[in-house]
Amino acid sequence: MIIPNRWISLAVCLGCSLLVASVGASLTDIGPWYLALKQPAWKPPDAAFGIIWSTIFTLCALSAWGAWRVSKTRAQKMRIVLLFALNGLLNIFWSWLYFNQHRPDWAMAELYFLWASVLLLILGLWRLSKMSSYMLLPYGVWVTAAGFLNAATIELNGPFV
């Protein structure tokens, strides 16, 4: 049985997305430090975060796959890989700063770079696949909301040292 390339590329995109999600999740310690933080009243319940992130990472994988399938040149494919790799690294770095280093203040500074990487993804894929760009809009909305939550956590609990 021969598996068509389109399904192999989908599996690679899903695998990469799962890898980023898994590394980020492994750095997310919902332990005593996190539970002791004062949270704003409007914070979603902790159980919602898994659903939200699972949806976002699935959309990212589908977005990458859609853009990859319509890309015609090696340069376009490299742009897709680099944009998603940068975003994945920044996503993981935010989790490390916030949950591992217990530095929401540093994570907030890094969040601007994460948000910019989502914007770069949306804009960078636009000419290749508008649908791939649209699939990333919930990610941008969530990173924005997470930024407000991050800022509220700093305000309610800072300073962090």
C-alpha positions as CSV (number, residue, x, y, z in Angstrom):
1,M,0.0,0.0,0.0
2,I,1.4,3.4,-1.0
3,I,0.4,6.4,1.1
4,P,-0.2,9.6,-1.0
5,N,2.2,12.5,-0.2
6,R,-0.7,14.7,0.9
7,W,-1.4,12.3,3.8
8,I,2.3,12.1,4.7
9,S,2.6,15.9,4.8
10,L,-0.6,16.1,7.0
11,A,0.9,13.5,9.4
12,V,4.2,15.6,9.5
13,C,2.2,18.8,10.2
14,L,0.1,17.1,12.9
15,G,3.3,15.5,14.4
16,C,5.2,18.8,14.6
17,S,2.2,20.5,16.1
18,L,1.8,17.8,18.7
19,L,5.5,18.0,19.5
20,V,5.3,21.7,20.2
21,A,2.1,21.2,22.3
22,S,3.7,18.3,24.2
23,V,6.9,20.2,25.1
24,G,4.9,23.3,26.1
25,A,2.6,21.1,28.2
26,S,5.5,19.3,29.9
27,L,6.7,22.8,31.0
28,T,3.3,23.7,32.3
29,D,3.3,22.9,36.0
30,I,0.0,23.5,37.6
31,G,1.4,23.0,41.0
32,P,1.6,24.9,44.3
33,W,3.3,28.0,42.8
34,Y,0.6,28.4,40.1
35,L,-2.3,27.5,42.4
36,A,-1.1,30.2,44.9
37,L,-1.4,33.0,42.3
38,K,-4.2,35.4,42.6
39,Q,-6.2,35.2,39.3
40,P,-8.6,37.7,37.8
41,A,-12.3,36.8,38.2
42,W,-12.7,36.6,34.4
43,K,-10.0,33.9,33.9
44,P,-11.3,30.8,32.2
45,P,-11.4,27.6,34.2
46,D,-8.1,25.7,34.0
47,A,-9.9,22.8,32.2
48,A,-10.7,25.2,29.3
49,F,-7.0,25.7,28.5
50,G,-6.5,22.2,27.3
51,I,-9.5,22.5,24.9
52,I,-8.4,25.9,23.7
53,W,-4.8,24.9,23.1
54,S,-5.8,21.6,21.4
55,T,-8.0,23.4,19.0
56,I,-5.3,26.0,18.3
57,F,-2.6,23.4,17.7
58,T,-4.9,21.4,15.4
59,L,-5.7,24.6,13.4
60,C,-2.0,25.4,13.2
61,A,-1.3,21.9,11.8
62,L,-4.1,22.2,9.2
63,S,-3.0,25.8,8.4
64,A,0.6,24.6,7.7
65,W,-0.6,21.6,5.7
66,G,-2.9,23.8,3.6
67,A,-0.1,26.3,2.8
68,W,2.4,23.5,2.2
69,R,0.1,21.8,-0.3
70,V,-0.4,24.9,-2.4
71,S,3.2,26.2,-2.2
72,K,5.0,25.8,-5.5
73,T,8.6,26.6,-4.7
74,R,11.3,25.5,-2.2
75,A,11.5,29.1,-1.0
76,Q,7.8,29.1,-0.2
77,K,8.0,25.8,1.7
78,M,11.0,27.1,3.7
79,R,9.1,30.2,4.6
80,I,6.3,28.0,6.0
81,V,8.7,25.9,8.0
82,L,10.6,28.9,9.3
83,L,7.5,30.8,10.3
84,F,6.0,27.9,12.2
85,A,9.3,26.9,13.7
86,L,9.9,30.4,15.1
87,N,6.3,30.5,16.4
88,G,6.7,27.0,18.0
89,L,9.9,28.0,19.8
90,L,8.4,31.2,21.1
91,N,5.3,29.3,22.3
92,I,7.5,26.9,24.2
93,F,9.7,29.7,25.6
94,W,6.7,31.5,27.0
95,S,5.6,28.3,28.9
96,W,9.2,27.9,30.2
97,L,9.4,31.5,31.4
98,Y,5.9,31.5,33.0
99,F,5.6,28.0,34.5
100,N,9.1,26.8,34.9
101,Q,10.9,30.0,35.9
102,H,7.9,31.4,37.7
103,R,8.4,34.7,35.8
104,P,5.1,36.0,34.4
105,D,6.8,39.4,34.0
106,W,9.4,38.0,31.7
107,A,6.7,35.9,30.0
108,M,4.8,39.1,29.3
109,A,7.8,40.7,27.6
110,E,8.2,37.5,25.5
111,L,4.5,37.4,24.7
112,Y,4.9,40.4,22.4
113,F,7.3,38.4,20.3
114,L,4.9,35.4,20.3
115,W,2.1,37.6,19.3
116,A,4.2,39.1,16.5
117,S,5.1,35.6,15.3
118,V,1.4,34.8,15.0
119,L,0.9,38.0,13.0
120,L,3.9,37.0,10.8
121,L,2.3,33.6,10.2
122,I,-1.0,35.1,9.2
123,L,0.6,37.7,6.9
124,G,3.3,35.3,5.6
125,L,0.7,32.7,4.5
126,W,-1.8,35.1,3.1
127,R,-0.6,35.0,-0.5
128,L,-0.2,31.3,-0.5
129,S,-3.5,30.4,1.2
130,K,-6.0,32.8,2.6
131,M,-7.8,29.8,4.3
132,S,-4.5,28.9,6.1
133,S,-4.3,32.5,7.3
134,Y,-7.9,32.5,8.5
135,M,-7.3,29.3,10.5
136,L,-4.7,31.2,12.6
137,L,-7.0,34.0,13.6
138,P,-8.2,32.1,16.7
139,Y,-4.6,31.7,17.8
140,G,-4.1,35.5,17.5
141,V,-7.2,36.1,19.5
142,W,-6.2,33.6,22.2
143,V,-2.6,35.0,22.5
144,T,-4.1,38.5,22.9
145,A,-6.5,37.2,25.6
146,A,-3.6,35.4,27.2
147,G,-1.6,38.6,27.2
148,F,-4.4,40.4,29.2
149,L,-4.5,37.4,31.6
150,N,-0.7,37.5,31.9
151,A,-0.8,41.3,32.6
152,A,-3.6,40.8,35.2
153,T,-1.5,38.1,36.9
154,I,1.4,40.4,37.2
155,E,-0.7,43.2,38.5
156,L,-2.4,40.9,41.2
157,N,0.8,39.1,42.2
158,G,3.9,41.1,41.3
159,P,6.7,41.9,41.7
160,F,8.3,38.7,40.7
161,V,12.0,38.1,41.7
